[in-house]
């Protein structure tokens, strides 16, 4: 428990003039029941390091600490929120470190001690870019418990044949087990975003679904889904001889991107690498 009580979040925001900035993709969550539910969804926090991105006024930060996190490292680029985080750190001596900076420029895999997990209400404007970066280093993390726009989580979890199935589905499922948890209504946030949010729990696989390079998987999925209405023999021409590539992967040239499984995309990526 905190050594001294912290004031209500709304009072903290008023005292620091922390109006949400659209340029930072900020939407603050004050509901303690919801922040507590997110923190509990991340599992056992008593070992290693819990990394939070964009903590803002600290509602989720407090919940993580109350849930027993041994150490929370909060990455925040808004100077106003950094000051608030430092006040929370005083209430939880030795359990909260504040890193002032841009999460896109910080290597989360080097923060704190393993096991590392990331728990965050992500700024919407950089959420996908952050996720792709973490997937490149998935071995460094025990889990990722993240809040995105619902449409992003729908893409992460989509199966072949679904309208939401695309590049993000393939790359994420290749590297992680994906488990959508619960939705959070617009009205729970200040200011309310235009969309519903969803919390998702990602657990990196001990081994990827196939031993291929992520760079190659990104290339074949970008080409295939870049022209998703076309047959693969057409959409993959940007990669060279598409018929030969498909033949090497044992895939029909007349199918479309949304029909392929993650394993079949991996076979394409492997065939692309073999060509080199």
N, C-alpha and C positions, 0 to 999 in steps of 0.2 A: 504494500500500500504506500501511497505518497506520504512523505514526511510532514507535509502541510497541505491543506486543501487547496485545490486550484479553483479559480473563479469559473462561473459558467461560460461556455464558449461564446455566447452572444456578447457577454460583457467584455471578454478578451478582444473580440473583433472590434467592438466600439472603441475600446481604449487605444488600440493600435491603428485605427482607421483602415482596417483590412477589408475594404470593398473588393469584391471579386473582379479580377481583370480578365476581360475577354481575350486579350493577347496571350495570356498564359493558360487559357483553357480552364479557368478555375470555376468549380461548382462545389460549394462547401456542404458537407453532410453533418448535421447537428444531432440527428436522432441517435441517442446513446444505445438504444436497442439494436439498431442497424449496425453501428460501428462495432458493437460487441459481437454481433453475429458474424461479421466479416472476420474479426480477429479469431474467433473460435473455429471458423472454417479452415484456417491455415494449419490446424493441428497443434502438436506439441511445440511450444516456443521456448522451452526451458533450456535448450542447448544451442550452442552456436549463435548465429546472428540473424536477426530479422531486419530486412532492408525495406524502408518505406520511401516511395518516390512522391514528391509533391505533397507533403503533409498539410500544408496550409495552416489553419488555426489549430490543428492538432487533435481533432476528434478521434480519428483512427489511431493516432499515436498513443493517446491516453488508453484507448481500449486494448491495444497490444500490450502495453505495460501492465495494465490491470489483469490481463489474461496470463501473465507470468513470463513474458518475454525476458530472457536473460539480458540481452542487449539489443536495442533498436538503433539502427543507423538511419537517420532521416536525411534525405537529399532534397534540398530546397533552393530554388534560384531567386525567390522573392524575398528581398531583404526584410520586409515587414514580418513575414512569416518566420524567418530565421530568428528574429528576436523572441517571438512567441515560443518557438521550439526550445530556445535556451532557458526560458522560464520553466518550461515543463521539465527540462533536464535537471534543474535545481531541485525540483520536487521528487525526482527519482535518481538520487546520486549514483553515478557509475553505471546507469542502465540506458542512458540515451546519449548518443553522439550526433551532432548536427554537422552535416557537410554542406556548406554553401556553394552551390554551383549548378550547372545545367546537367541534368541526368543523361542527356544525349552525349555529353562529352566525358562522362565518368564511367570507368570500368567497374561495374558492380561486382564482378567476380573477384575483385581484390579487396572488397570491403569486409572487415571483420574476419572472424574465424569460421571455418566450416563446422557443422552444416549450415549453409546459407539458404535462406528463403526470402522471396520478395512478396510483400503484401502491400497493395497500393490501390487507391482510387486514382487512376491515371488521368492526367490532363488529356482530354480527347484529341487535341490537335497534334500530339506526338505519340499517342498510345501504340499505333501499329509499328512505327519506327523503333520504339523501345523494345517491343516484343521481338521483332526480327533480330535485333542486336543480342537479346538474351538467348534466343534460340541458337545463335552461333556459338554460345558458351554454355549450352544447357548442362553439361557435365558439372559445372560449378555450383548448380543449385539443386537443393532438395525438392523444392516446389515453388510454384508461382501462383499466388492467389490474387487475382486482378479484377478490377472493375472496368468494363468497357461499355460503349454503346451496345445495346442489345443486338443490333445488326452485325456488329463485329463478332460477338460470341456465336451468333448463328452461323457465321462463316467458318469460325474455328472448328465447330462441331459438325459441320455439314458432311453428308455422305455422298458418294457418287450418285448422280442423277438428281440431286437436290438443286434447286435454283440458286442456293447460296454457296454451293460447292465451287471452290476456286483455288487460286495460288496459296492463299493463307491457310486454307483447309489442309492442303497437301503437305506443306512445309511444317505446319504445327503438328499434325498427326504423325508425320514421319518421325518426329523427335520426342513427342510427348503423348501421354494419356490425357485426354481432354474431358473434363467433367463440369458442364454448366451447373451452377448451384441455385441461384434465385435472382429474381428481378427486383429492381428498386424503382419505385415510381418517380416521375419527374418532380412531384411536389415535395419530395423528401429533401431536395437540395435548395440551396440559396446561392445564386438565383437558379430557378428551375431550368434545366436544359430543355432542348426541343424534343428530346427522345428519352425513351425508357433505358435504364442501365441494367446490366447483368453482371453478376459476380461469377467468375469461372476459376476452377482449380486445375492447374496444369502440373503434372508430375513427369519430369523427364524420364524417358525409358533408360534402363541400364545399358541397352544398346539400341541404336536407331533401327527402324524397321528393315533397313537395308544399308550395307556399307557403301554409301555413295557420298560424294562431296555436296555440301549444301549449295555451293555456288552453281554446280551443274544442275541441281534440282530446281534452283531458282530460274535458271535459263530456260529449261524445257517447260516449266509451268508458265513463265512469262510469255513465251511464244505461243503455247497452246491456248491459254485463256485470253491472250490478247486478241484473238479472233475466234472466240468460243463457238460461234455459229458455223464455222467452217470445219470441214473434215481435217483430220490431222495432217494428211498429205499436203494440204495447202497451208495450214497455220504454222507448220514446223519448217517451212521453206527458209525462214530467216536463219535457221541453224545449218543450212547446207542441203545436202541430198536427203530430203525427208523420207523418200521411199526406202533408201538403204538404212536409214536410222530406225525406221519402224520395223523393217524386216529383222534387223539385229536384235530388236527388243521383243520380237514375236508378237507385234501388235498390228491389227488390221489398219490399213491406211484410210479406210472410209469411216472410222469412228470419230466422234467428237470429244473434246477435252473432258466434258462433264461425265462421260461414260467410263473413264479410266479410274482404276483404283489407285491408291497411294503406292502400292507395290509396283504397279505398271508404270507409273511415273518414275519410280526409282530405276526400273529397267531401262527406261529411256535415258535417264541421267547417266547410267552406267555405260550404255551404248555410245553416248556422246563423248564420254571420257576415253573410251576404247578407240574411238576414231582418231584421237589426238596421239 
